[in-house]
Amino acid sequence: MSAVASVFKRELALAWRTGGPAAPVGFFLGATTLLPLAMGTDRALLQSAGPPLIWVTAALAALMTLERLFQADLEDGSLDQLLLGAAPMELIVLAKGAALWLAVGLPLAIAGAPAAIALQTPLAAVPAIVASLALGMAAFIGVGLIGAAVTAGVRRGGVLIALIVLPFFAPAIIFGAAVAGHGGFGAAFLMLAGCALGAVALGPVAAAAALRLQAE
Amino acid sequence: MLDALANPQRFMAFSAWATPALALLAALLFAVGIPWALVYSPADYLQGDSARIMYVHVPAAWWALMIYGFMGVASLIGLVWRHALADVAARAAAPIGATFAGLCLVTGSIWGAPTWGTWWEWDGRLTSMLVLFITYLGYLALWSAIEDEAKAARLAAILCLVGVINLPIVHFSVTWWSTLHQPASVFRPGGSAIDPSMLAPLLIMAGAYAALFGALLLANMRAAIYQRRVEAAMTRRARSA
């Protein structure tokens, strides 16, 4: 089996063993519970503010999972082994990101459905929210790989990675919230898909460059 | 010339006279520009004298963008050609650029309050400029967070290059989207649209900001090189003790 495929399988197995999506989805659902408690029960307000707030909470949940992505590998030396291997580092980083999306991103997107319904979103708009979250998590992970790679050696770098990565979350959040709020698979959805594809294509390149520097 | 200045000794010799020269030039240009801009230039036909904040706001915005571009080029040169002082230059330019970006945001907000009726608006230009300011802060935070100087330099260089994509977004935000902020008046196809009586003090102020940036950049770089020498000397002393 190729090195990239085995890294992908290893990441999935690790995620499964450490509870998988439990912590990020739990945080996501807990945070979206706080919102109506803070906003009151005005139905119209919840309907208009709900989907964008779901998006912001999903972005923060993504930040949570990115922090330790490369730190463990840097500390125990497996990063050096991966760099010495035959497979290009860019593909290995892409495999890690894809495994993270499968293990955390997709469950978060699916968890967006009950969260949206709890925030009084009409049922017809929920598929657009779930689809936009799935693409959005791909965009967040793609860009977050860069932040995780650059801060891999920093102890307690959680807030630092947020500061570095949040500016690059902005386009995905703008277009994703537009899709979630007004529903429909129109122009905003295409822009969101563009952000996700760009992040997935370019994020691993920059992250691999940073990881090579980390291992020196 | 960049190659010649890669030698720290030669750079220190160059900056020893260049820094006070640029500081003097900045002082002269501000001495000419500030009275001209704030007192002697014509008042705006609609906004009156409150538009004079433009002479502070616009050069700060220009230079916040151009300094980030400078940092991007310096980061690229440091990563690719391993120029000895490129990383020092990028690190030294960052706080100056961040201050200009903050100045741009604050003066813009002060200008907008009476003229637009709002202190802030989430349109394309203001949002992307705020993103640039946060990118500056993230860059500075990353430098401070990593202990190994050489590694911090390389990683911050990568971060800076990733953020360069925001520069065309900031510049073209007023043409791509309908924004509250006015469209481009100087850097636009077809040349400047500003009357020469206002363009001249604006360019003088821009030159003053440029000289100020140059002087502060060289001063920061000199301080960084001195700090390196002090740390090297302390390491030598600790090792031989």
Contacts between the chains, C-beta under 8 A, distances in Angstrom:
chain1	res1	chain2	res2	distance
A	146	B	158	7.6
A	146	B	159	7.6
A	146	B	162	5.8
A	150	B	142	6.5
A	150	B	155	4.8
A	150	B	158	6.3
A	150	B	159	5.5
A	151	B	142	7.2
A	151	B	145	7.1
A	153	B	146	6.5
A	153	B	151	7.4
A	154	B	145	4.7
A	154	B	146	6.3
A	157	B	145	6.4
A	160	B	138	7.9
A	160	B	141	5.6
A	160	B	142	6.8
A	160	B	145	5.3
A	163	B	134	7.2
A	163	B	137	6.4
A	163	B	138	4.7
A	163	B	141	5.5
A	164	B	138	4.1
A	164	B	141	7.3
A	164	B	142	6.3
A	164	B	159	6.4
A	166	B	134	6.8
A	167	B	131	4.5
A	167	B	134	4.9
A	167	B	135	5.1
A	167	B	138	7.0
A	167	B	163	7.2
A	167	B	166	7.2
A	168	B	162	7.4
A	168	B	163	8.0
A	170	B	127	7.3
A	170	B	131	5.7
A	206	B	158	5.9
A	206	B	161	7.7
A	206	B	162	5.5
A	209	B	158	5.7
A	210	B	155	5.7
A	210	B	158	5.1
A	213	B	151	6.2
A	213	B	154	4.5
A	213	B	155	5.8
A	213	B	158	7.4
A	214	B	151	7.3
A	214	B	155	7.4
A	216	B	151	6.8
